[in-house]
Amino acid sequence: QLGFMGIETPEEYGGVGMDTLAYAMALIEICKADASHGTVMSVNNSLYSHGLLTFGTEEQRQKFLVPIASGHYGPMAVTPDGNKLLATTRDPFADHSKARLVFVDTSSLEHSKTILLGSGFPLGLAAGPNDRAYVATSVRYSDYASGHNRLYVIDTAAEQMVTHIQFSADGDDAYGLSGVATTPDGSKVYVSHCGANLVHIIDAASKHHIGSIDIESGTQPTGLQVTPDGSRLYVGNRETGDLTVIDVATDAIVGAVDLSLGPSPVGVELVLTSDGNRAYVAVEGSYSAVAVVDTDPASATYNQELDVMYADAGALRAIALS
């Protein structure tokens, strides 16, 4: 979080661009607490990053240095055909640092391209049909004054940015944009705007913002998932620790799901099974637990929490299904 894994690496390669004195002072303090962590930090900066900066080509620096120096990967997604992995990266504490989208070929596991997006912290990513992906960047952390709440439209076939849609950062909006979800046919894109308590609606064809759904004040929506049949949108709410259910055809709120895990300091993320009958919900940053929700409209326990699974682990950050 402090950028120590790329402390001497220039900002254009994902580091924080400090000098050798700062590196030595930081390393001394880390080693006072735990020398093994200091070794990890020194190998990352001296043996690995310094060699690439001194002797590497520009292509090698982009491919091998940027992901290591930035020290952070954000959301990831796989294209519907399974051929490409998309991963976002950016140092969340470096002012003016650019968010990046990394393309990886899933058959060879080779990095194919990295494209630069604007400033802001990448929190949402969805890979939809029609060779389109969407990255939501947020005004967060130290870049509150300079970052942007933007939704980037990506051509996954050409591996390039098509355009972006910018949203306001008015009021108490330090969390900005968060989750992204697309309908199965790719016609609509939903973006949660945590600080504004809104879910924005984007028309994929025109790439225009066509409206917003006002979630109850103080809920702070984060995670989003559209059911496989395209009928409902489930929204995870950070502050209230529950789910809002939206009808995709009308974009109206039609229900809610109460969860026993409570609010989250980070966000509420969820994933739906391929038949759309179950949702697994992680309340980020608070528990090592996952709530199981019945999302089958034909069930007697529809939109109810069925179980909570606890694990002997740290706080959860993300959730996915094979």
C-alpha positions in Angstrom: 0.0 0.0 0.0 2.9 2.4 0.7 4.6 1.5 -2.6 7.7 -0.2 -1.1 7.7 -3.0 -3.6 8.5 -0.4 -6.3 10.0 2.3 -4.2 12.8 3.4 -6.7 10.8 2.4 -9.9 9.5 5.5 -11.8 5.8 6.1 -11.7 5.4 5.4 -15.5 6.3 1.8 -14.6 3.9 1.5 -11.7 6.4 2.5 -8.9 6.5 5.6 -6.6 9.7 7.1 -8.0 11.6 7.7 -4.7 15.4 7.7 -4.3 17.9 5.2 -2.9 18.0 7.0 0.5 14.3 6.5 0.9 14.6 2.9 -0.2 17.4 2.3 2.5 15.4 4.0 5.2 12.2 2.1 4.5 14.1 -1.2 4.3 15.8 -0.6 7.7 12.4 0.0 9.3 10.8 -3.1 7.7 13.8 -5.3 8.8 13.4 -4.0 12.4 10.0 -5.7 12.5 10.8 -8.8 10.4 14.0 -9.4 8.4 12.4 -11.9 6.1 9.9 -9.3 4.9 12.9 -7.0 4.3 14.5 -9.7 2.1 11.3 -9.9 0.0 11.3 -6.1 -0.4 15.0 -6.0 -1.3 14.9 -8.8 -3.8 11.9 -7.2 -5.5 13.6 -3.8 -5.8 17.3 -4.5 -6.2 17.7 -7.9 -7.8 14.5 -7.9 -10.0 13.4 -4.3 -10.6 16.8 -2.6 -10.8 18.0 -5.2 -13.4 15.0 -4.5 -15.6 15.3 -0.8 -15.3 19.1 -0.8 -16.0 19.3 -3.5 -18.7 15.8 -4.3 -19.9 14.1 -3.2 -23.1 11.0 -1.1 -23.0 8.9 -4.1 -24.0 10.4 -6.1 -21.1 9.8 -3.3 -18.6 6.1 -3.1 -19.6 5.7 -6.9 -19.5 7.7 -7.8 -16.4 8.2 -4.7 -14.4 4.9 -2.9 -14.3 2.8 -5.7 -12.6 5.5 -6.2 -9.9 6.3 -2.6 -9.2 2.7 -1.5 -8.9 2.2 -4.1 -6.2 -1.5 -4.3 -6.8 -3.9 -6.2 -9.0 -7.5 -5.0 -9.1 -10.5 -6.8 -10.6 -9.9 -9.6 -13.1 -12.2 -11.2 -15.7 -12.2 -13.8 -18.5 -13.8 -13.1 -21.8 -16.9 -15.2 -22.6 -15.0 -17.3 -25.1 -12.4 -18.1 -22.4 -9.5 -17.0 -24.6 -8.3 -14.0 -22.7 -7.8 -13.0 -19.1 -8.1 -9.3 -18.3 -6.5 -7.9 -15.2 -6.4 -4.3 -13.9 -3.5 -2.9 -11.9 -2.5 0.4 -10.3 -0.7 1.7 -7.2 -3.6 2.9 -5.0 -1.5 5.4 -3.1 0.5 7.0 -5.9 -0.9 10.4 -7.1 -1.5 10.7 -10.8 -0.7 7.0 -11.4 -2.5 5.5 -14.3 -4.7 2.5 -14.1 -3.7 -0.3 -16.5 -5.5 -3.1 -18.2 -3.4 -6.2 -18.8 -4.3 -8.8 -21.5 -3.2 -12.4 -21.0 -3.7 -15.3 -23.5 -5.2 -18.1 -21.5 -3.9 -20.9 -23.6 -0.2 -19.9 -23.6 -0.4 -17.7 -20.4 1.6 -15.1 -22.2 1.0 -11.4 -21.7 -0.1 -9.9 -25.0 -0.6 -6.2 -24.2 -1.0 -3.6 -21.5 -3.0 -0.5 -22.2 -3.0 2.7 -20.0 -6.2 4.1 -18.8 -6.7 7.4 -16.9 -6.0 8.2 -13.2 -8.3 6.6 -10.7 -8.4 3.3 -8.9 -9.8 0.3 -10.9 -12.5 -1.3 -8.8 -14.9 -2.8 -11.4 -14.3 -5.0 -14.4 -16.7 -6.9 -16.6 -16.0 -8.8 -19.8 -19.2 -9.1 -21.8 -20.2 -10.4 -25.2 -19.6 -8.6 -28.6 -15.9 -8.2 -27.8 -16.5 -5.6 -25.1 -15.2 -5.2 -21.6 -15.8 -2.4 -19.1 -13.5 -1.0 -16.5 -14.8 1.3 -13.7 -12.2 3.6 -12.1 -12.9 5.4 -8.9 -11.8 8.6 -7.1 -10.2 6.9 -4.0 -7.4 7.3 -1.6 -4.8 10.0 -2.3 -6.0 10.8 -5.8 -9.3 12.3 -4.7 -8.5 15.7 -6.2 -7.0 14.3 -9.5 -8.6 11.0 -10.2 -11.7 10.3 -12.2 -14.9 8.3 -11.8 -14.9 6.8 -15.3 -16.2 3.8 -17.1 -13.8 2.7 -19.9 -15.1 0.8 -22.9 -12.6 -1.8 -24.1 -12.5 -3.6 -27.5 -11.2 -7.0 -26.3 -10.5 -8.3 -29.8 -8.3 -5.3 -30.8 -7.1 -4.9 -27.2 -7.6 -1.2 -27.2 -9.8 1.4 -25.5 -12.8 2.6 -27.4 -14.0 5.5 -25.3 -14.8 6.4 -21.7 -17.8 7.8 -19.8 -17.1 10.2 -17.0 -19.3 10.6 -13.9 -19.4 13.3 -11.3 -17.5 13.2 -8.0 -19.8 15.6 -6.1 -20.5 15.5 -2.4 -19.3 12.8 -0.1 -18.1 10.6 -2.9 -14.7 9.3 -1.8 -15.6 5.8 -2.9 -16.8 6.6 -6.4 -17.6 3.9 -9.0 -17.3 0.3 -7.8 -18.8 -2.7 -9.5 -19.7 -3.4 -13.2 -22.0 -5.9 -14.7 -23.4 -6.5 -18.2 -26.6 -8.2 -19.4 -26.1 -11.6 -21.1 -26.9 -10.1 -24.5 -24.5 -7.2 -23.9 -27.2 -4.5 -24.5 -26.9 -2.9 -21.0 -24.1 -2.2 -18.6 -24.7 -1.4 -14.9 -22.2 0.5 -12.8 -22.5 1.0 -9.1 -21.6 4.4 -7.8 -20.9 3.8 -4.1 -20.7 7.3 -2.7 -23.7 8.5 -4.6 -25.9 5.5 -3.7 -26.7 5.0 -7.4 -26.5 2.3 -10.0 -25.9 3.9 -13.4 -27.3 2.4 -16.6 -25.3 2.5 -19.9 -26.7 1.7 -23.3 -23.9 -0.5 -24.8 -24.7 0.3 -28.4 -24.6 4.1 -28.1 -22.1 4.0 -25.2 -24.3 6.6 -23.5 -25.4 7.0 -19.9 -29.2 6.6 -20.1 -30.3 6.7 -16.5 -29.6 5.8 -12.9 -31.3 3.7 -10.2 -31.5 5.4 -6.9 -30.6 2.9 -4.2 -31.7 3.9 -0.7 -29.6 6.6 0.8 -26.7 5.4 2.9 -26.6 1.9 1.3 -23.4 2.5 -0.7 -23.7 -0.1 -3.5 -20.6 -2.0 -4.6 -20.8 -5.5 -6.1 -23.2 -6.3 -9.1 -24.3 -9.4 -10.8 -27.0 -10.0 -13.5 -28.7 -13.4 -13.4 -27.9 -15.7 -16.4 -31.4 -15.3 -17.8 -31.0 -11.5 -17.8 -34.1 -10.9 -15.7 -32.6 -9.5 -12.4 -29.7 -7.5 -11.2 -28.4 -8.2 -7.7 -26.6 -5.3 -5.9 -24.4 -5.7 -2.9 -24.6 -2.8 -0.5 -21.5 -1.9 1.6 -23.0 0.2 4.4 -26.1 -1.8 5.1 -24.6 -5.3 4.3 -27.6 -6.5 2.3 -28.6 -7.0 -1.4 -31.0 -5.0 -3.5 -32.9 -6.8 -6.3 -33.6 -4.9 -9.6 -35.8 -5.9 -12.5 -33.7 -5.6 -15.6 -36.6 -5.0 -18.0 -37.9 -2.0 -16.0 -34.8 -1.0 -14.0 -37.0 -0.9 -11.0 -36.2 -2.1 -7.5 -38.3 -5.2 -6.8 -36.9 -6.7 -3.6 -34.1 -7.0 -1.0 -32.2 -9.8 0.7 -31.2 -9.4 4.4 -27.9 -10.8 5.3 -26.7 -11.8 8.8 -23.0 -10.8 8.2 -23.7 -7.1 8.6 -22.0 -4.0 7.0 -18.6 -4.1 5.4 -15.8 -1.5 5.6 -14.8 -2.4 2.0 -17.7 -3.8 -0.1 -20.2 -6.6 -0.6 -19.3 -8.9 -3.6 -21.3 -11.7 -4.9 -21.4 -14.4 -7.6 -24.3 -16.3 -9.1 -24.3 -20.0 -10.2 -24.7 -20.7 -13.9 -28.4 -21.6 -13.4 -29.0 -18.4 -11.4 -30.5 -20.3 -8.5 -27.8 -19.5 -5.9 -25.8 -16.5 -4.9 -22.6 -16.6 -2.9 -21.9 -13.4 -1.1 -18.7 -12.1 0.5 -18.8 -9.2 2.9 -15.3 -7.8 2.2 -12.8 -6.9 4.9 -14.8 -8.0 7.9 -15.3 -11.8 7.9 -13.8 -15.0 6.6 -17.3 -16.1 5.7 -19.6 -16.5 2.7 -23.4 -16.2 2.8 -25.5 -18.5 0.6 -28.7 -16.9 -0.9 -31.5 -18.6 -2.7 -32.1 -16.7 -5.9 -34.5 -19.2 -7.5 -37.8 -17.4 -8.2 -39.7 -20.8 -8.0 -38.3 -21.6 -4.6 -40.2 -21.2 -1.3 -37.1 -19.5 0.2 -36.6 -17.1 -2.8 -34.3 -14.2 -1.9 -33.6 -15.5 1.6 -30.2 -16.3 3.2 -29.9 -20.1 3.5 -26.5 -20.5 5.2 -23.3 -18.9 6.2 -20.0 -20.8 5.5 -17.1 -19.8 7.8 -13.4 -20.4 6.9 -10.3 -20.3 9.0 -8.8 -17.5 7.0 -8.3 -13.7 6.9 -10.8 -11.1 5.7 -12.2 -11.9 2.3 -11.6 -9.6 -0.7 -13.1 -11.3 -3.7 -15.2 -14.3 -4.7 -15.5 -16.5 -7.8 -17.0 -19.8 -9.0 -15.3 -22.4 -11.2 
